[in-house]
Amino acid sequence: MIHRLIELSLRNRGLVIAVYLGLAAWGYWALLRTPIDAIPDLSDNQVIVFTDWTGRSPQEVEDQVTYPLVTNLQGLPGVRVVRASSAFGFSMINVIFEDNVDLYWARTRVLERLNLVGKQLPEGVVPTLGPDATGVGQIFWYTLESDQMNLRDLRTLQDWFVRYQLNSVQGVAEVASVGGYVQQYQVDVDPNKLRSYSLPLSMVVEAVQHSNNNVGGNVVEQAGQWSVVRGVGLIQSAADVENIVLASPNGIPIYVKNVANVKLGNAFRTGA
């Protein structure tokens, strides 16, 4: 067999050379167009669902958030397995699809199911999808450093300015902030002062929640011109929180500053 192949090649030298050149050209063309990854992505075809429920224990998160989400996401077409974990004030669900399922189609199906199951979750709990990227997609770490700014100010700069600029770069799926301190307004209520004014703690919570809001009105026409009427009530400083009115018995207002100490502070850190 080998002798006949050699004899056939010798008799058809032109054909052998043409086949060789064709294979060499095809190999060179394929080499230039073959995608090469330094770290191949071997992760599962999955969609991650995050849910925050601040201040709740892992058992409450499991019973009222994680369990309803898992039971509804298991019935999606193409789902291979659903894995979930519950922590303090936080739930994470990994919906793993078959390898032949398109990732963006899977994200659309999960989002549709989340819209339906939202009515079964506690008030104010809104699940969100994780980024459409895997763990091996992390490409760059950077730090913000300053001698004039503390860690809270640096984190604020990162969350409200730097992150949005980097998110606008083509191909960037997510910019995750790590470290620093998240700024928040902290209202430290004095229970003795509340008792002296005969006010419940819930009144303070509701007053602060309802005061951080803009209200739209109508328009006033004057000399052929319209002036827009609106109420601006967004909180911009700790003084704005202090001057929120809780009640006004006999026409005398009781402010938040009369029963609590308001200050700018750092949010409590959670996570590993």
C-alpha positions as CSV (number, residue, x, y, z in Angstrom):
1,M,0.0,0.0,0.0
2,I,2.8,2.4,0.9
3,H,4.8,1.5,-2.2
4,R,1.7,2.2,-4.4
5,L,1.2,5.6,-2.7
6,I,4.8,6.6,-3.2
7,E,4.6,5.5,-6.9
8,L,1.4,7.4,-7.4
9,S,3.0,10.6,-5.9
10,L,6.0,10.3,-8.1
11,R,3.9,10.0,-11.2
12,N,1.7,13.0,-10.2
13,R,4.3,15.4,-8.9
14,G,2.4,18.5,-10.0
15,L,-0.8,17.4,-8.2
16,V,1.1,16.6,-5.0
17,I,2.8,20.0,-5.0
18,A,-0.5,21.7,-5.6
19,V,-2.2,19.9,-2.7
20,Y,0.7,20.7,-0.5
21,L,0.6,24.4,-1.3
22,G,-3.2,24.4,-0.8
23,L,-2.9,22.8,2.6
24,A,-0.1,25.2,3.6
25,A,-2.1,28.2,2.6
26,W,-5.2,27.0,4.4
27,G,-3.2,26.3,7.6
28,Y,-1.7,29.8,7.5
29,W,-5.1,31.3,7.0
30,A,-6.6,29.3,9.9
31,L,-3.6,30.3,12.1
32,L,-4.2,34.0,11.7
33,R,-7.9,33.6,12.5
34,T,-7.8,31.2,15.4
35,P,-8.8,32.9,18.7
36,I,-6.2,32.4,21.4
37,D,-6.9,32.9,25.2
38,A,-4.1,33.1,27.7
39,I,-6.6,31.8,30.3
40,P,-9.4,29.7,28.5
41,D,-12.9,30.3,30.0
42,L,-14.0,26.9,31.3
43,S,-16.7,28.3,33.6
44,D,-20.3,27.2,33.4
45,N,-22.9,28.9,31.2
46,Q,-24.7,30.7,34.1
47,V,-26.7,33.8,35.1
48,I,-26.2,35.2,38.6
49,V,-29.0,36.8,40.5
50,F,-28.2,39.1,43.5
51,T,-30.7,40.3,46.0
52,D,-30.2,42.6,49.0
53,W,-32.4,42.7,52.1
54,T,-30.6,44.9,54.5
55,G,-30.5,43.9,58.2
56,R,-32.2,40.5,57.8
57,S,-30.8,37.2,59.1
58,P,-29.6,34.4,56.8
59,Q,-32.7,32.3,57.8
60,E,-35.1,35.1,56.9
61,V,-33.3,35.7,53.6
62,E,-33.5,32.0,52.8
63,D,-37.2,31.6,53.6
64,Q,-38.6,34.8,52.1
65,V,-36.2,35.6,49.2
66,T,-33.9,32.7,48.2
67,Y,-36.5,30.0,48.3
68,P,-39.2,31.7,46.2
69,L,-36.6,32.7,43.6
70,V,-35.1,29.3,43.3
71,T,-38.4,27.5,43.0
72,N,-39.5,29.8,40.1
73,L,-36.2,29.8,38.3
74,Q,-35.9,26.0,38.2
75,G,-38.6,25.7,35.6
76,L,-36.8,27.7,32.9
77,P,-36.0,25.9,29.6
78,G,-32.4,24.9,29.3
79,V,-31.6,25.1,33.0
80,R,-29.3,22.3,34.2
81,V,-29.1,23.2,37.9
82,V,-29.8,26.1,40.3
83,R,-27.5,26.8,43.2
84,A,-28.2,29.4,45.9
85,S,-26.7,30.7,49.1
86,S,-28.1,33.1,51.7
87,A,-26.0,35.4,54.0
88,F,-26.7,38.3,56.3
89,G,-28.9,40.7,54.3
90,F,-27.8,39.1,51.0
91,S,-28.9,36.3,48.6
92,M,-27.0,35.0,45.6
93,I,-28.4,32.5,43.1
94,N,-26.5,30.8,40.2
95,V,-28.7,29.6,37.4
96,I,-26.6,27.2,35.3
97,F,-27.8,26.5,31.8
98,E,-26.8,23.9,29.2
99,D,-23.7,24.7,27.2
100,N,-25.6,25.1,24.0
101,V,-27.9,27.9,25.4
102,D,-27.1,31.4,24.3
103,L,-26.1,33.5,27.3
104,Y,-28.2,36.6,26.3
105,W,-31.2,34.5,25.6
106,A,-30.8,32.9,29.1
107,R,-30.5,36.4,30.8
108,T,-33.7,37.5,29.0
109,R,-35.6,34.4,30.3
110,V,-34.3,34.9,33.8
111,L,-35.3,38.6,33.8
112,E,-38.8,37.8,32.6
113,R,-39.2,35.2,35.4
114,L,-37.9,37.7,38.0
115,N,-40.6,40.2,36.9
116,L,-43.2,37.6,37.6
117,V,-41.9,36.4,41.0
118,G,-41.3,40.0,42.3
119,K,-44.9,40.0,43.8
120,Q,-44.0,37.1,46.1
121,L,-41.0,38.9,47.6
122,P,-41.1,41.3,50.6
123,E,-41.7,44.9,50.0
124,G,-38.7,46.8,48.8
125,V,-36.7,43.7,47.8
126,V,-35.7,43.8,44.1
127,P,-33.5,41.1,42.6
128,T,-30.9,42.1,40.0
129,L,-28.8,40.3,37.4
130,G,-25.1,40.0,37.7
131,P,-22.8,41.2,34.9
132,D,-22.7,39.2,31.7
133,A,-19.0,38.2,32.3
134,T,-17.2,35.4,34.0
135,G,-14.5,35.4,36.7
136,V,-11.8,35.1,34.1
137,G,-12.9,38.4,32.5
138,Q,-11.2,40.4,35.2
139,I,-8.5,42.3,33.4
140,F,-7.4,45.3,35.5
141,W,-7.1,46.5,39.1
142,Y,-6.5,50.1,40.1
143,T,-6.4,52.2,43.2
144,L,-7.4,55.8,44.1
145,E,-4.9,57.4,46.5
146,S,-4.8,60.9,48.0
147,D,-3.2,62.8,50.8
148,Q,-6.1,65.2,51.2
149,M,-9.1,62.7,51.0
150,N,-10.1,60.0,53.4
151,L,-11.3,56.5,52.5
152,R,-14.9,57.6,52.4
153,D,-14.3,60.5,50.0
154,L,-12.2,58.3,47.8
155,R,-15.0,55.6,47.7
156,T,-17.5,58.4,46.8
157,L,-15.3,59.6,44.0
158,Q,-14.9,56.1,42.7
159,D,-18.7,55.2,42.8
160,W,-20.0,58.5,41.3
161,F,-17.3,59.6,38.9
162,V,-14.5,57.1,38.0
163,R,-16.7,54.1,37.7
164,Y,-19.1,55.7,35.2
165,Q,-16.2,56.8,33.0
166,L,-14.8,53.3,32.9
167,N,-18.2,51.7,32.3
168,S,-18.5,53.8,29.1
169,V,-15.5,52.0,27.6
170,Q,-16.5,49.5,24.9
171,G,-16.3,45.9,26.0
172,V,-16.4,46.7,29.8
173,A,-19.2,44.7,31.4
174,E,-18.8,45.9,35.0
175,V,-16.6,48.0,37.2
176,A,-16.7,46.6,40.8
177,S,-15.8,48.9,43.7
178,V,-13.8,47.3,46.5
179,G,-12.5,48.9,49.7
180,G,-13.1,52.3,51.2
181,Y,-16.2,53.3,53.1
182,V,-19.6,54.0,51.6
183,Q,-21.0,57.3,52.8
184,Q,-24.3,57.4,54.5
185,Y,-26.4,59.8,56.7
186,Q,-26.7,58.3,60.1
187,V,-29.5,59.2,62.5
188,D,-28.7,58.2,66.1
189,V,-32.1,58.4,67.9
190,D,-32.2,59.1,71.6
191,P,-35.0,56.9,73.1
192,N,-35.3,59.2,76.2
193,K,-36.0,62.2,74.0
194,L,-38.5,60.3,71.9
195,R,-40.3,59.3,75.1
196,S,-40.4,62.9,76.3
197,Y,-42.1,64.0,73.1
198,S,-44.4,60.9,73.1
199,L,-43.2,59.9,69.6
200,P,-42.7,56.4,68.2
201,L,-39.5,55.4,66.4
202,S,-41.5,54.5,63.3
203,M,-42.5,58.2,63.0
204,V,-38.8,59.2,62.6
205,V,-38.2,56.5,60.0
206,E,-41.3,57.5,57.9
207,A,-40.5,61.2,58.2
208,V,-37.0,60.7,56.9
209,Q,-38.1,58.4,54.1
210,H,-40.9,60.7,52.9
211,S,-38.8,63.9,53.1
212,N,-36.1,62.8,50.6
213,N,-38.3,63.5,47.6
214,N,-39.0,66.0,44.9
215,V,-42.7,66.8,44.2
216,G,-44.0,67.9,40.8
217,G,-46.7,70.6,40.6
218,N,-48.3,72.4,37.7
219,V,-47.5,75.6,35.9
220,V,-48.4,79.3,36.5
221,E,-49.2,81.4,33.4
222,Q,-48.2,85.0,33.6
223,A,-47.8,87.5,30.7
224,G,-47.9,84.6,28.2
225,Q,-45.2,82.6,29.9
226,W,-45.3,79.5,31.9
227,S,-43.5,79.0,35.1
228,V,-43.0,75.5,36.3
229,V,-44.0,74.9,40.0
230,R,-42.2,72.1,41.8
231,G,-41.1,71.2,45.3
232,V,-37.4,70.4,45.8
233,G,-36.9,68.2,48.8
234,L,-33.9,65.9,48.1
235,I,-31.5,65.7,51.1
236,Q,-28.2,67.3,50.3
237,S,-26.6,67.7,53.8
238,A,-26.9,66.5,57.4
239,A,-28.6,69.8,58.2
240,D,-31.4,69.0,55.8
241,V,-32.1,65.8,57.8
242,E,-31.9,67.6,61.1
243,N,-34.6,70.1,60.0
244,I,-37.2,67.4,59.0
245,V,-40.4,67.9,60.9
246,L,-41.7,64.9,62.8
247,A,-44.8,66.5,64.3
248,S,-46.3,69.8,65.3
249,P,-48.4,69.6,68.4
250,N,-50.1,73.0,69.2
251,G,-48.4,74.5,66.1
252,I,-44.9,73.9,67.6
253,P,-42.7,71.8,65.2
254,I,-40.6,68.9,66.5
255,Y,-37.5,68.4,64.4
256,V,-35.3,65.4,63.9
257,K,-32.5,67.3,65.6
258,N,-34.7,67.5,68.8
259,V,-34.7,63.7,69.2
260,A,-31.6,62.5,67.3
261,N,-28.0,63.2,66.4
262,V,-27.5,63.4,62.6
263,K,-24.0,62.9,61.1
264,L,-22.2,61.7,58.0
265,G,-20.8,58.2,58.7
266,N,-19.5,55.0,57.1
267,A,-21.8,52.2,56.1
268,F,-21.3,48.9,57.9
269,R,-19.0,46.6,56.0
270,T,-20.3,43.2,55.1
271,G,-18.8,40.3,53.0
272,A,-15.8,38.1,53.1
